[in-house]
């Protein structure tokens, strides 16, 4: 009934002898010299260790043929070193004599020696990167198992199903994103050897479309990082590595210095766009919570997809422009399905607290979608009826002024008194950390436009019972 994909799962074996620490390691602290080593790895990734850029191929496609031989083994040079171009040789600073070897116990280079170098970036900031992740062990890619779609007994439901079948993310799309994740993880480990890269968001949570970008989370340590300092510094190194070492595979890498900084880039092989953040641990947890909801009942995924398409068409699905992000829209659909007189979804966090605790070990979160049994609801509403009910609920029933949308509680709850919730037009609770996922809606004009669209679309769809009246299907299918 459920997909048992392990995409995004940390590729290492759990250590059950440790507790209170989901990475199961004792604290260690990166020194200033070790940070310099990470920066040195960026600048000399193809010199200080044997690096061969693995070819990203899907079928017979390969964007670039690359090969590289080890230049050094310890201090000994290869006999044919003279055949390498000048820029392939180790650069010496200040002295013609070899410099003493510095071995980092925290960031080892797979048994090879590292040469001491002067700082490449002059900065007074040193990230507090602690508690690295256990040793890497790759886990094979597993395809998700599909579930049967609901039966359509009316025109509107049939339109929703056809839109879903045409636009849903395909397994081939997911495989391309996973292959890119695997390749990039190897490259980033040249800078941070014990880091892990996770595929998160709509690509993995079951609500992706053919046009969904790939979201990646780089995990450096178990604790939250300071996004204004640590995360930006780490992403600066990653961005420079992409620009210099991976230009054959990656194009248009951009470092976006937002509240949560990201590196945006395009994979030339799959032609897919990616966003990469640092240590957004809650994003890994909610990916698998949403994935469980997605496959808990067969009407959930089609309904979410049509709502996302509808919101995008009416320009109320863009957090960068002060409207709703896709994550908030998904939570709004799940909340609606939980609050029906005969619910279609329960609160998974209430029924299975051991599977969805925010304290559960990170290497176990992927198991929930496989272990939770299907939810058998007595509600037999069609997809068309559910779409109409969703629009009506937020147009006429939900109290935006005093209530908060809570999937964790499976009901609308009073707004908290905290500063994050005051004077906010839309309050959607993040199921794990309790923040407001809809905080981007901070202008009354945008909020009024969102409410107005719910009301207008409900009236049109109620009268015509044709999805084209609120979402032109031809245009939506072309955009995938």
N, C-alpha and C positions, 0 to 999 in steps of 0.2 A: 504493500500500500504506500510505503514511503520510500523516497530516494535515500540511498545509503552512500551518497557521494561524500568523499573526505576532502574535497577541494577546500583549501584554506586551513586545513587542520595542521597543527604544528608537526613537521616531519621528524618526530623523535619519539622514543619509547618513554612512557611515563615512569617516574621514579616514585614508587608508593611508600618509600621509607621516610619521605619528608612530608611535612604538612605546614599549614599557615603560609605557604609560599608556592604559588602555582607554577613557578618555574623550578622549584625544588633545588635551589642552590644557595649556599651561604653568601652573605654580602661581600662584594669586592668593589674596589673603587678604582676608576681610571685615573691615573696620575696625569700631570701635564705632559710628561714625556710620552705617555701612551696615547694621548690625544694627538700629539705631533706624529706619532707612528701611524695613526689612522689617516691623517692628512698626507703623510708620506706615501701611504698605500695608494691614495688617490692619484698623486702625481707620478708615481712610479709603479703602478699596478702591473705593468707588463715587464718590469725589470726585476723587482724584488721577489717574485715568485713565478713559476712557470705558468703562463697564462695562454690559453687558447680560447678565443671567443667561439663558443659553440654555435653552429649554424642553426638559425631559426628556420625550420622548414615545415611546411604543411604540404604534404604530397611531395612534388618534385620542385617546389618553388624555393629558391634561396636568393636573398637579395645581394649577398656578397660572399665571395670565397675568401676565407681568411685562414691563415696558418701561422703559427708562431712556435719557435723552439725555445727551450729554456736557455737563458743567457748565462745564468750562474748556477752553480751548485755550491753553496757556501761561498768561499773565497776563490774557488778554482774556476777559471774561465775555460770554456769549451775550446777545443783546438781550432775549430773553424770560425771563431769569433770574428776574424778579420773579414769574413764574408758578409757580416751584418752591416747595415747602414750606420752612419755615425750616430744618429739619434737613438740607436738601439743600445748604446753602451752606457754604463753607469757614469753619471756625472760626479766629478770630485769637486769639493769645495775647500778653499783655503790651503790645501796642501796636496802635493803630488803623491804623498804616501797614503797607503790604505788606512782607513779610519777604524777605530776599535768597534767590534760588533756589540750591539745592544739587543738582548733578547727580552721580549715582553712576555711575562708569564700569563698575562690576562688576554692578550690578543696575539696568540701564536700564529705563525704562518706555515702550518702543516709540516713542521719539522725543519723548515728552511731557516737560514739566518737572515736577519734584517740589519741593514747598515744604518748607523746613526746619521741623521741629517739635521740641518738647521730648520727652524720653523718656516713653513712655506706660507703661512697666513699669520700676519702679526695681529694678534688679538689678546685682550686681557681676559676674555671669557673662556672658561673651561667647563664643558658640560659635566654634570654629575651622573655619569653613565654607570649604573651599578647593576649587580645581579643579572649577568648575562644568561642566555638560554642554553639548555643542555646540548650536547653534541648532535650534529646534523645526521639524520638518516632519512633518505628519501622514501616516500610511500607511494605505491602505484596509484595511478589515476583510476577512479571508478566512476562509471556512468550512473546517473540517477535513474531509478525506475519510474516509469510514468504511471499515472492513475487515470482511470476512465473518466471522460468528461460527462457532465450531466446531460440528460435528455432535454431537447428543446421542443416544446409543444405549441409555441406561438412565434410569430414573426420577429418580435423584438428579441426574444431569447435566442433565436436562430442567428440574428445579426450579431449579437454579442459573441456567440460561440465562433462564428466564422471570422470575426475580427481577431479573436484570441488565437485561433489556430494559425492564422496568417502571420500575426505579428509577434507571437511569443518567441523568446530566445530559444534557439535550437541547440541541441547537444554539441553540434559542430562549432557553434559560436563559443560555447563554454570551454571546449577543448582548446581552442585558439588562445583564449584568455589564460587558461591554466598553463599552457606551454610558455607563454610570455612571462607569466609569474615565475615559473621554474627557472627560466634562463636569467631573468633579472635578479632573482635571489642569489644565484651563483656570482653574478657580477658585483652586487652590493656587498657580498661577503668578502670581497677583496678589500673593502674599506672597513667593514665591521664584521669580522669573521664569524661571530656567534649570533648575528642577527637573524631574524626570520621575516619572510614576506608572506602576507596573507591576502587572499582574494576575498573581498567582502562586498556588502551592498547588494544591489539588485542583480548583479551577475550571479550571485550564489544563493540569494534568499528565496528564489522561486518566482519573483515578480519582475524579472527582466524581460526586455523586448529585443528584437533584432538590432535596434539602434542604441541600446543601453551602453553607456561607457563602462569601462572597467575601473573599479575602485580597489586600491591596494593599500594595505596597512603595514608599514615597516615597524616591527617590534624590536626595540633595542634593550629595554629593561622592563622589569615588572611594574614599577611605580609609574604614575603619570609624569610626563615630562613638562617642563615649562615651555608652552608653545611659542612664546615670544622670543625666547633665547635659545634653549636647547634644541627644540625642533627646527628652528630656522637655521641654526648652525649645522646640524646634521644634514638637512635638505640642501644646504649650500654645497656641501661636499658631494652629495649624490647628484645634484644638478650638474656640477662641473664634470663629474665622471661621465654622465650621459653625453654631455657636449663634446668631450674630448675622445673618450674611448669607444663610445657606442654610436657615433654619428652614422655608421653604416646601417644601423638597425632602428634607431630612434630619431624622429624629427620633431622639430618645434618644441623642445623641452622648455618649459617656463616655470620659474619659481614665483609662486603667488604668495605674497606676504600678507595673508589675511589673518583673522583671529585664530583660525586653525590653518597654518600654512600648508601648502601642497606643492608638489611638482606635477604639472600637467605635461603630457607628452603623447605622441602618436607612434604606435608600432607600425613600421613600414611593411611588415610581412602580412599581418592580419588586417591592416588598415583600420585598427581600432584605437579609440582615444582612451587614455588612462589618467586617473588622478591618484597620486601617491601621498599619503600622510604618514606621520610618525606617532606611534604608540597610542592610537585611538582604540584602546582596549575595548571600550563599550561598544564600538562598531563591530567588533568580532562577535561579541556576545549577542547583540541584537540581530545580527545576520542569521544566526542559527535559531533564535526564537521565532523570527519571521518565517524562516524556512519550514519550521514545524507547523505554524499556522497555515502556510500555503498549501501543505499536503494533508492537512487534517480533515478537510471537507472539499469536495470537488467543485463547489461553486465559488470558492474563494479567489482562486487565481484569475478566472475570466472576469469576475466583477472588478477586481483591483485593476486589471489591465485597461478595461474600458473607462474606468474613472480617471486613470492617469492620462489616457488619450484625450478624454473630454476636457480635463483641466488644462492640458497643454494647448489644445486648440483654442480655448477661451483665454489664454494668457494669464492663468492664475496658478501656474506651476513653475515658478522661477524665483527662488529665494534671493538671487542676486538683484532682482527688481522689486523686492518687497512683498512677494506673494508666497504661496506655500511650496515647500520642497516636497519631493516625492515620498520621502520617509514619513512626513506628517500625513500625507494623503493616504498612505497604506494604513497607518495607525487609525485614521478616521474611519476607513472602511471596516477594519477589524472591530473597532469599538461599536459601530452601528450593528454589525452582525451579532455582537455579544448582548446588545440591549433590546433586541426584539422580544415581544411577549413570549415567544418560543425561540430561545436563542439557537443560532446556528453554530456559534463558537463559544467555548468557555474561557475562563482565565487559566491559561496553562501554568502561570506562575503560582496560582493558588492551589491547583490540583496536584502539580508536580514540583513542589518547591525545591526538592533535592536536585532536579535536573536543570532548573533555571535560576538558581541562586547566584547573585552577583559575586559571590565568593568562591564559586566552584573553580577548580583548577582549569586553566585555559586549555590544556591539552585534552580535556574531556567534553568541551562544549559541543563538539561536532556530533556526539553520540545521540543527542536528544531527538533529532528528526527521525532516527532509525528506531528508537526505543518507545516513543509515544504512540499508543494505539489510535486508530481513527475515532473521531467523535461522531456518534450516531444521534443526529437531531431529528425530532419529530416534525420540524418545520419543513414543509414541502414546497415552499415558494419557488417560483421560476426565477431565472436570471433577470428577466424583464421586470418582474414585480420587485425584485430586490434593488435593481437600479433606481426604479421610481421611488421606492421607500427610502433609499439613501439620500436622494436629492430632497425629498420632502422633510426628512428628519433634520437636516442641517438648515433647511429653508424656513421651517415653521416650528419645530419642536425643541431643538437644542437651545439652551439659554447661554448665549455667548458672554453675557455680562458677568455672570456669577459662577459658571460651571467650567470644569476642566475635563478634557477627554482623557480617560485612563483605561488603557488596555490591561494594565496590571490588576486593576480592581474590577474590570469588566462592567463598569458603569460610569456615569458622569458623577464627579465628586466636586465639592466646593473648592474654589480656588484657594491656594495657600496665601498666607499674608506676607511671604518673603518678597524681597525687592525684585526678584526675577519675574514675579507674577503681577506686580502692580502695574496698572496702566497698560496692560498688554491686551490687544484686541482678540487674539486667539491663543488659547492655552492647551497644548497637547503634551501630556507627560511622557517623557522618555522612560520606558519600562524598567531600566536598570539604575540609572543615576538620578532620575527624578527631575531632570532639567526640562526646559520648555523647547520642544523641537520646532515650534512655529514662531520663535522669537523674531524671525526676519520680517514678519508682518507688523511693522511699527508705525504705519501711516493709516489714518482713518480712511483716506481716499481708497487705498488698496483694500482695506478690510471691507468697505462698503461695496466695492466692485466684486469681491469674492461672494459676499452674501447675495448680492443682486443676481449673480450668475446662477447660484443654486436655485433661487426662486424662479427666474425666467426659464431655466432648463426644465424644472419640474413641471411648470405649466405647459410648456410645449410638448414634452414627452407624454404627459398625461392625456393630452388632447389628440395627438397624432399616433402614438404607439409605434413610432418609426424612429430608429436611432439616427437616421440622417437629419432629423429635425434639430438635433443638438450636436451632432458630430458627423460631418460629411465623410462617409466611409471610404470613398475613393481616395480622398486626400490623406486620410489616416493610414490607409494601407500602403500608399506610396511612401510615406515616411517611415513605415515599419515600426 
